[in-house]
Amino acid sequence: MGRMKTMTVLYIIAGVIILNLLLSVVFFILEGKIAKQEGRKRDPKITTWLCASLVFFMIAVGLVVLLYLLVAAFMASM
């Protein structure tokens, strides 16, 4: 039962990070269009947020893959 709770928590964390990535991409695109219309440069905070979201997304993907490998190894050893 403890493994199921761990997997559920990891899925929730991964879902939140994926949602953050999607939102950051949307805001990055929208802010770029607004900046282009106003004739100014992009806001560096939005770009930094996108880069951080990409890093967190890659970490989340790595953790989920690692979890699947650990569960597969555990199930194979039974």
Secondary structure, 3 states (H helix, E strand, C coil): CHHHHHHHHHHHHHHHHHHHHHHHHHHHHHHHHHHHHHCCCCCHHHHHHHHHHHHHHHHHHHHHHHHHHHHHHHHHHC
